[in-house]
Amino acid sequence: MPCAWPENGSASVPDVATVGSAHLAGELDAAAALLARSGLGEPQREAARLWAAVAGTGLGEAWLRREMPAVAATVARFRRAVEHRAVGVPFAYAAGTVVFRTLELSIDRRALIPRPETEGLVELVLRWSRERGAERRGLVADIGTGSGCIALALAVEGSFERVIATDASEAAAALARENVARIAPPVPVEVRVGDLVAPIGGLACRAIVSNPPYLTDEEWADLDPAVGDHEPADALHSGPDGLAATRRLLAGARDVLEPGGLLALEIDERRAAAVRELAVAAGWRVSIHRDLFGRPRYALAV
């Protein structure tokens, strides 16, 4: 549906040079009108959130600066983001950035959008590490890194000497490397391409962390199109029972862990009992932890 942008009355994105005199108020109003016609709830707030994400400002500043001229390059990016959002592209992909714990990361369809639940997995690993001594030491691996969110959070907040991030997708690995360059973490973060723990063979990790795919094939097929039509399928579903990747991690992680090392997994709350049984059968001592909503979401195994 066309959007009556203040300059050209069209939803097409103009050349950056043509939008230098745009005022933020007009941009926000036109964006809200397009988002409203697309059926999104709270279109004015959604427009302001998109502007804040694209411009790298706070949400309040978008309102406080409504009568100010807007930077041409930012206007062009904002218009693209609004048009993408209006046709159902998830907010993070439309904006091109996502906040994960203390980090602002680049994100696009090469990788799964990081969720708040995964921040809880990082917190558990950091707590486990702190309880075993504050000195920086050891290697941690993030398996199936996607955007690199877990690896970079552990590098920035943790007490590890080195981080290795792996992903079977060349495209996701490229995005993770872009985020490593963006964040410039205080310890080395190396991104390797390969299947699960295979890229770290021969090394001994203090901890292995993973948010593996854990939906069943049937659950993935029934996903809301806002997720299923946009996010990478390989990062979401894992065989008929949703446990294919988890099963392989439980089998393979012991070969690349230090004695007493940790395997930390995000899991589907519907299969927490099944994960526990698999872990015990494979010789792990395992505890299941709940997320902020009280759902069994994490498995810590040693």
C-alpha positions in Angstrom: 0.0 0.0 0.0 1.5 3.4 -0.9 2.7 5.7 1.8 2.3 9.5 1.5 5.8 10.4 2.4 6.1 14.2 2.8 8.4 14.7 -0.2 7.2 12.4 -2.9 3.9 10.9 -1.9 5.1 7.4 -2.7 6.2 4.3 -0.7 9.3 3.9 -2.8 12.5 4.8 -1.1 13.9 8.1 -2.6 17.5 8.9 -3.4 19.2 10.0 -0.2 19.9 13.4 -1.7 16.2 14.1 -2.0 15.3 13.8 1.6 17.7 16.3 3.2 14.9 18.7 4.3 12.6 16.1 5.8 11.3 16.9 9.3 10.9 14.1 11.8 7.3 14.9 12.6 6.2 14.4 9.0 8.3 11.2 8.7 6.8 9.7 11.8 3.2 10.7 10.8 3.6 9.2 7.3 5.1 6.1 8.7 2.4 5.7 11.3 -0.3 6.0 8.6 1.3 3.3 6.5 1.7 1.0 9.5 -1.9 1.6 10.5 -3.1 0.6 7.0 -1.0 -2.6 7.2 -2.9 -3.6 10.4 -0.1 -3.2 13.0 -1.2 -2.2 16.4 0.0 1.1 18.0 1.3 2.4 14.7 2.6 5.7 16.2 4.6 3.9 18.8 5.8 1.4 16.3 7.0 4.2 14.0 8.8 5.9 16.9 10.5 2.6 17.9 11.7 2.1 14.3 13.1 5.6 14.2 14.9 5.1 17.5 16.4 1.8 16.3 17.5 3.1 13.0 18.8 6.4 14.3 20.4 4.9 17.4 18.6 7.1 19.8 16.2 6.7 22.7 12.5 6.3 22.1 11.8 9.6 24.0 14.1 11.5 21.7 12.1 10.6 18.7 9.2 12.6 20.2 11.3 15.4 21.6 12.9 16.1 18.2 9.7 15.9 16.1 10.0 19.4 14.8 13.7 19.1 13.9 15.1 18.4 10.4 16.1 14.8 10.0 19.4 13.5 8.6 18.9 12.4 5.0 20.7 9.1 5.3 18.7 8.2 8.5 15.4 9.1 6.8 16.2 6.8 3.8 17.0 3.9 6.2 13.9 4.7 8.2 11.7 4.6 5.1 13.1 1.2 4.1 12.5 -0.1 7.6 8.9 1.1 7.7 8.1 -0.4 4.3 9.6 -3.8 5.4 7.7 -3.7 8.7 4.4 -2.8 6.9 4.6 -6.1 4.9 5.2 -8.2 8.0 9.0 -8.3 8.3 9.8 -8.8 12.0 10.8 -5.6 13.8 14.4 -6.5 14.4 15.0 -7.5 10.8 13.3 -4.3 9.6 15.4 -2.1 11.9 18.6 -4.1 11.2 19.6 -4.1 14.9 18.7 -5.9 18.1 19.6 -5.4 21.7 20.9 -8.4 23.6 21.9 -7.9 27.2 24.4 -5.0 27.1 25.0 -5.3 23.3 23.5 -3.8 20.2 24.0 -6.2 17.3 23.4 -6.2 13.6 20.7 -8.6 12.6 19.1 -9.8 9.4 17.6 -13.0 7.9 20.9 -14.8 8.0 20.3 -15.6 11.7 17.6 -16.2 14.3 16.5 -13.0 16.1 17.9 -13.3 19.7 15.2 -13.7 22.3 15.1 -12.5 25.9 15.0 -16.2 27.1 18.5 -16.6 25.7 19.8 -13.8 27.8 18.8 -16.0 30.8 21.0 -18.8 29.4 24.0 -16.4 29.3 23.2 -15.3 32.9 23.3 -18.9 34.1 26.7 -19.6 32.5 28.1 -16.3 33.9 26.9 -17.3 37.4 28.4 -20.8 37.0 31.7 -19.3 36.0 31.8 -16.8 38.8 31.1 -19.5 41.4 34.3 -21.3 40.2 36.6 -18.3 40.5 36.8 -14.7 39.3 40.1 -15.0 37.4 39.8 -14.9 33.7 40.6 -18.4 32.3 39.6 -21.0 29.9 37.8 -21.4 26.6 34.1 -21.2 26.1 32.3 -22.3 22.9 29.0 -21.1 21.5 27.5 -23.7 19.2 25.1 -22.5 16.6 26.0 -18.9 17.2 23.8 -17.3 14.6 24.3 -13.5 15.1 27.0 -14.2 17.7 24.9 -12.9 20.5 25.8 -15.6 23.1 29.5 -15.6 22.2 29.8 -11.8 22.4 27.9 -11.5 25.6 30.2 -14.1 27.2 33.2 -12.3 25.8 32.2 -9.0 27.1 30.7 -10.0 30.5 32.5 -13.2 31.3 35.8 -14.4 32.8 36.9 -16.4 29.8 40.3 -16.1 28.0 38.9 -16.9 24.6 35.6 -17.6 22.8 34.9 -19.8 19.8 31.6 -19.5 18.0 30.5 -22.1 15.5 27.7 -22.3 13.0 26.9 -24.7 10.1 25.7 -21.7 8.0 28.3 -19.7 6.2 25.9 -16.8 6.0 25.2 -16.8 9.7 29.0 -17.1 10.4 29.5 -14.0 8.2 27.0 -12.0 10.3 28.6 -13.2 13.5 32.0 -11.9 12.3 30.4 -8.6 11.4 29.1 -8.3 15.0 32.5 -9.3 16.4 34.0 -6.3 14.4 31.1 -4.1 15.6 31.5 -4.9 19.3 35.3 -5.3 19.5 35.1 -7.5 22.6 38.0 -7.4 25.2 38.9 -11.1 24.5 39.4 -12.9 21.2 36.2 -14.3 19.6 36.8 -16.6 16.7 34.0 -17.7 14.4 34.3 -21.1 12.7 32.0 -22.8 10.2 31.0 -26.4 10.8 28.5 -28.8 12.3 27.9 -28.4 16.0 31.1 -29.2 18.0 33.1 -30.5 15.0 34.9 -27.1 14.5 36.4 -27.3 18.0 37.7 -30.8 17.9 41.0 -31.2 19.7 40.4 -28.3 22.1 39.2 -28.5 25.7 36.5 -26.1 26.7 35.6 -24.8 30.1 32.0 -24.5 29.0 29.9 -25.2 25.9 26.8 -23.1 25.4 24.1 -23.5 22.8 20.6 -22.4 21.9 20.0 -25.3 19.4 17.0 -25.7 17.2 14.3 -27.4 19.4 11.0 -27.3 17.6 9.5 -30.5 16.1 9.0 -30.5 12.4 5.3 -30.3 12.9 5.6 -27.3 15.3 7.8 -25.5 12.8 5.2 -26.0 10.0 2.5 -24.5 12.3 4.5 -21.5 13.3 3.1 -18.0 13.0 4.1 -16.7 9.6 5.8 -13.7 11.3 8.4 -16.2 12.4 8.2 -19.1 10.0 8.2 -17.0 6.9 11.2 -14.9 7.9 13.6 -16.7 10.3 16.0 -19.4 9.2 14.3 -22.8 9.4 17.5 -24.6 10.3 17.8 -22.5 13.5 14.2 -23.5 14.5 13.3 -27.1 14.0 15.2 -30.3 14.8 13.6 -33.4 13.6 10.3 -35.2 14.4 10.8 -34.9 18.2 12.6 -31.5 18.2 15.6 -33.2 20.0 17.9 -34.1 17.2 20.4 -31.3 17.8 20.2 -31.6 21.6 20.8 -35.4 21.4 23.9 -34.8 19.3 25.2 -32.1 21.6 24.8 -34.4 24.6 26.8 -37.1 22.7 29.5 -34.9 21.3 30.2 -32.2 23.9 32.0 -34.5 26.4 34.9 -34.9 23.9 35.6 -31.2 23.9 35.0 -30.3 27.5 37.5 -30.1 30.4 36.8 -32.4 33.3 34.0 -30.9 35.2 33.1 -28.6 32.3 29.7 -27.3 31.7 27.2 -28.0 28.8 24.5 -25.3 29.0 21.5 -25.6 26.7 18.4 -23.7 26.0 15.5 -26.1 25.7 11.8 -26.2 24.9 9.7 -26.2 28.1 7.5 -28.9 26.6 10.5 -31.3 26.4 12.3 -30.5 29.6 11.7 -34.0 31.1 12.8 -35.6 27.8 16.0 -33.6 27.8 16.7 -34.6 31.4 16.2 -38.3 30.6 18.5 -38.0 27.5 21.2 -36.3 29.6 21.1 -38.8 32.4 21.2 -41.7 30.0 24.2 -40.2 28.3 26.1 -40.0 31.7 25.6 -36.3 32.5 24.6 -34.8 35.9 21.9 -32.4 34.8 19.8 -29.7 36.4 16.8 -27.9 34.8 16.3 -24.2 35.4 13.4 -21.9 34.8 13.2 -18.7 32.9 11.7 -15.4 34.1 8.2 -16.7 33.2 8.6 -19.8 35.3 9.0 -22.2 32.4 11.7 -25.0 32.4 13.9 -23.4 29.8 17.6 -24.3 30.5 19.5 -27.5 31.0 22.9 -27.3 32.8 24.9 -30.5 32.5 28.4 -31.5 33.8 
